[in-house]
Amino acid sequence: MGHRVFPYNPSRRRVSRCPLCACVLLAIFASACGSDSDAGGPSATEQPPPSTAAPTPPGKGDSPESFGYALEGPRAWYLIGNPLTPGQDTFDVAVSTPEDVWYVDLWLDGDYAARLDYDGSRFIGSVGIEGLAPGEHKALFAADGSETAFAELSFQRSHPLYVFVSNDWDDSDNPDATLRRQEQLHELHPELKLTHFVGPYTFTDSAVPASRADYLAGWVKGLRDQFGDEIGLHIHPYCNFVDTTSVTCRTEPSFAESQGDATGYTVVVGSYTRDEFGTLLRAADEIFDAHGLGKPTGFRAGGWTSEIHTLEALAENGFVADASGANWRRMEEWKDVAGTTLYAWNQEHWITIDDTSQPYYPSLSDILESAPPPNVPVLEVPDNGLLVDYVRTDEMIDIFTANWPGGALDSPRVYSIGYHPPNFSESFKSRIDGALNHVDAFLASDDRGPVVYATLSDLAQVWPPPQL
C-alpha cells in the first residue's frame, strides 16, 4: 500500500516565500519588512513561536483536501524494532498547502512535535517516534497558528506479528508435483519465507538414488538462495539413518503402530537419550555438510515428540530453536484411531500448548515451563497453527485472528502454520494459500498491519536467551 496520500489540486500557482517577495506582498499592510502589522499579527519574515496548546481537530466532515492541503508520507502502521526487524521510528511527512500559508506545525498525541521546513515547494518534517508506546496515536497539523487543525491522522505503533511457515520432510522423497506447488506458494506470496525441515534419511534411504537426493538438495538450496528460506532439520528416526551411526535403532515405542515400527519412522524421538540423540544430530550435520545444505540450527521432531533431553542435545549441538510444541487439540483426526498414541502423547507432553501459545525458553526440569536462567538455551516456538493435514483455511484464519485480533501488539508474537511435502496435494495447497491470502492483507511492508514473515532460527533474534 505504501504511504498514505491526501490529494491536493491547487487552482493557482504558489507565490514565492522569499523574504524580498514577502516584503513586497505585505508592504500595504506593514511600514517595513520585518515589523509587526498594526493588527498585531506576525511579520512577513518572522514566524511566531508555536502555541502551547494543541489545535482542535477538524470537523468530522472536513478533509485536508477541503482546506486545500495534501499530505504525503505518514504511515498507518509503524513497527517497533528488534534485532531481527528494524523499527520504523520516524514520522515523515510532506505537506502541500495553499500559497498563502507561511508555516505548518505538527502535534503528536496533543504534544507539540515540530514546525515543518519549507523546501521550496512543500513543508517537510521528520520526527522521531521511537519513544511512543504501542497503541494508537494521533497527529494534528495546523497552519499559521490556527486554533483548528486542517488535518488529523491516526496511526498504530506496534510490535511485529511474525508468520512462521514450515514444512516437514516426513518421507525420504518428495514428488515433483509437490515441489512445484511449494514454488507456487512463493510465486503467489512474494514475501513468504519457508522453513524447510529436511530429513537426513533422504540421503541414507537406498530407495532414493543418489542423483535424486542431489536433485532434492539442489532444489531446497535454490529456494534458500532465492527467497531466504531456512534449511532446518527434521528427524523421524528411520533405521536407514540411525543405522549409519553407533546408535542402535529402536522400533518402539511407536505413536502409530501398536506392535512397534520396524522402519523406525513412527518411533518417539524422545525415546532416544540425550547422548544418543546428540550422536544423531552430529550425523545429520555431516550429511547436510556433504550436500551443501549448511549447518541446521532449527529443528522439529517427527510427530512433535521432543522431550526436555532432546532440547538439551539440540543446545549442545548448535541449535537455537525447536518447533515441536504441538497444538494437540487441532490433531483430533488422530484421537480415536485404534492402535495409535500420537494424539494422547502430544496431549500429555504438550498439555498447555494451544492456539495462542508463544515462544519461550524451557526450564531444565519441565519442557512446558518458561523459566529464567539456568534454562535450556533453545527457543521453543509452539506450532500453534499446526499443519494443513489437520486445519482447514477457516481454522487457520481463526488461529491467526486469535493471535492478532487487530490493533497494536504490545510485544512480538508468532503465528505458525505448515504442511508435509510428501502429501502436499492441490487441496492442501489451496488450504494454506487461502490462509496466506488472509495473512498478506496485513503485511507491514504494505502498511496494512504488523505482519512480517520469518524463519524459525531468525525468531531466536527476537527472543534471545535470557542472561544469568
Secondary structure, 3 states (H helix, E strand, C coil): CCCCECCCCCCCCCCCCCHHHHHHHHCCCCCCCCCCCCCCCCCCCCCCCCCCCCCECCCCCCCHHHHCCEEECCCCEEECCCCCCCCCCEEEEEEECCCCCCCEEEEECCEEEEECEECCCCEEEEEECCCCCCEEEEEEEEECCCCECCEEEEEEEECCEEEEEEEECCCCCCCHHHHHHHHHHHHHCCCCCEEEEECHHHHCCCCCCHHHHHHHHHHHHHHHHHHCCEEEEEECCCHHHHCCCCCCCCCCCECCCCCCCCCCCCECHHHCCHHHHHHHHHHHHHHHHHCCCCCCCEEEEHHHCCCHHHHHHHHHCCCCEECCCECHHHHHHHCCCCCCCHHHHHHHHCCCCCCCCCCECEECCCCCCECCCCECCCEECCECCCECCCCCHHHHHHHHHHHCCCCCCCCCEEEEEEECHHHCCHHHHHHHHHHHHHHHCCEHHHCCCCEEECCHHHHHHHCCCCCC
